[in-house]
Amino acid sequence: MGQDLNVSRKEAEHFINQYFETYPAIKTYLDGLVDFAKTSGYAKTMFGRRRPVPELKSSNFMQRSFGERVAMNAPIQGTAADIIKIAMIRVHDRLIREGYKSRLILQVHDELLIETAESEKDAVIALLEEEMRQAADLKVELAVGTECGYDWYEAH
């Protein structure tokens, strides 16, 4: 983190400590993820997908520390990956089932790229936003943004 922000290791550590003092429930949550992985041997996403974390049993401090980072990261990032995969499948299926000419052609991280017939643009945007918002039942609403362009660069 320190390198990304161009601050010293001590400053980065201070920032992280302040963050957890401000939001102690997040620290408790992350510690719980590590404890679960230590007990079970794996981390899991909200949808139950598992990622083994054998590094947590290592006698090597660096490997064990890596395992702790994996145990915290895998459930969060893995759940995000699960959500976009669910949305991707649902969008693809609806485009075909409802007879659109438009086609899902690419997924990049949390983005879906659809090649859309101009006449279908508004309907496909509505379909995409609906399926992405409903891909997971969370306590918070999933934020969805759509952009259009004649190529991926223009849409960004």
C-alpha positions in Angstrom: 0.0 0.0 0.0 2.8 2.4 0.9 4.3 2.2 -2.5 1.0 2.7 -4.3 0.4 5.9 -2.3 4.1 7.0 -2.3 4.2 7.1 1.5 6.6 5.4 3.9 5.8 2.0 5.4 5.2 3.7 8.8 2.7 6.2 7.3 0.9 3.4 5.6 0.7 1.4 8.8 -0.6 4.4 10.6 -3.3 4.9 7.9 -4.4 1.3 8.2 -4.5 1.4 12.0 -6.6 4.6 11.9 -8.9 3.0 9.4 -9.5 0.0 11.7 -10.0 2.3 14.7 -12.6 4.2 12.7 -14.3 1.0 11.4 -13.7 -1.7 14.0 -16.4 -4.0 12.6 -14.3 -4.3 9.4 -11.3 -5.5 11.4 -13.5 -8.0 13.2 -14.9 -9.2 9.9 -11.5 -9.7 8.4 -10.1 -11.4 11.5 -13.1 -13.7 11.3 -12.3 -14.6 7.7 -8.8 -15.6 8.7 -10.0 -17.6 11.7 -12.5 -19.5 9.5 -9.7 -20.3 7.0 -7.4 -21.4 9.7 -10.0 -23.8 11.1 -11.4 -25.1 7.9 -8.3 -24.9 5.7 -10.1 -22.8 3.0 -11.7 -19.4 2.4 -15.1 -19.3 0.7 -17.2 -16.9 -1.2 -20.7 -15.9 -0.4 -21.8 -18.4 -2.9 -19.8 -21.2 -1.4 -16.9 -21.4 -3.8 -13.8 -22.5 -1.9 -10.2 -21.5 -2.1 -7.8 -23.7 -0.2 -5.3 -21.7 2.0 -2.6 -24.3 3.1 -0.2 -21.4 3.7 -1.9 -20.7 7.0 -0.3 -23.8 8.4 3.2 -22.9 7.3 6.0 -22.5 9.8 7.4 -19.8 7.5 6.2 -16.3 8.7 6.1 -14.9 5.1 4.0 -17.8 3.8 1.7 -17.6 6.8 1.3 -13.9 6.3 0.5 -14.4 2.6 -2.1 -17.0 3.7 -3.7 -14.5 6.0 -4.0 -12.0 3.1 -5.5 -14.7 0.9 -8.0 -15.6 3.6 -9.1 -12.0 3.8 -9.1 -11.2 0.1 -10.5 -14.4 -1.5 -14.0 -14.2 0.0 -14.4 -10.6 -1.0 -12.8 -10.7 -4.4 -14.1 -14.2 -5.1 -17.7 -13.1 -4.3 -17.3 -10.1 -6.7 -16.1 -12.6 -9.4 -19.1 -14.9 -8.6 -21.5 -11.9 -9.0 -20.2 -10.8 -12.4 -20.3 -14.4 -13.6 -24.0 -14.8 -12.5 -24.8 -11.5 -14.2 -23.0 -12.5 -17.3 -24.9 -15.8 -17.6 -28.2 -14.2 -17.0 -27.6 -11.4 -19.5 -26.4 -13.8 -22.1 -29.4 -16.1 -21.6 -31.9 -13.2 -21.8 -30.4 -11.8 -24.9 -30.9 -15.1 -26.6 -34.3 -16.0 -25.1 -35.8 -12.6 -25.9 -34.5 -12.7 -29.4 -32.1 -9.7 -29.4 -29.5 -9.3 -32.2 -27.2 -7.9 -29.5 -24.6 -10.3 -28.1 -22.4 -10.4 -25.0 -18.9 -10.5 -26.3 -16.5 -9.9 -23.4 -16.1 -9.7 -19.6 -13.3 -7.7 -18.0 -13.2 -7.7 -14.2 -16.6 -6.2 -13.3 -17.6 -5.1 -16.7 -19.6 -6.8 -19.4 -19.2 -5.7 -23.0 -22.2 -6.1 -25.3 -22.2 -5.5 -29.0 -25.6 -3.9 -29.5 -27.7 -3.2 -32.5 -28.5 0.5 -32.4 -32.2 -0.1 -32.5 -31.9 -2.3 -29.3 -29.6 0.0 -27.3 -32.1 1.3 -24.7 -33.7 -2.1 -24.2 -30.4 -3.8 -23.8 -29.1 -1.2 -21.3 -32.3 -1.7 -19.2 -31.8 -5.5 -19.4 -28.1 -5.3 -18.5 -28.7 -3.0 -15.5 -31.6 -5.1 -14.2 -29.6 -8.4 -14.4 -26.5 -6.9 -12.9 -28.4 -5.3 -10.0 -30.2 -8.6 -9.3 -27.2 -10.9 -9.6 -26.8 -11.1 -5.8 -29.1 -10.5 -2.8 -27.1 -8.2 -0.6 -27.9 -5.8 2.2 -26.8 -3.0 0.0 -27.9 -2.3 -3.6 -25.3 -3.2 -6.3 -24.3 0.0 -8.1 -24.4 -0.4 -11.9 -23.2 2.1 -14.5 -23.5 1.8 -18.2 -21.5 3.6 -20.9 -21.8 3.4 -24.7 -19.4 3.8 -27.5 -18.4 2.4 -30.9 -15.5 0.6 -29.2 -14.4 -0.2 -25.6 -12.0 2.8 -25.5 -14.8 5.3 -26.4 -17.1 3.8 -23.8 -14.6 4.6 -21.1 
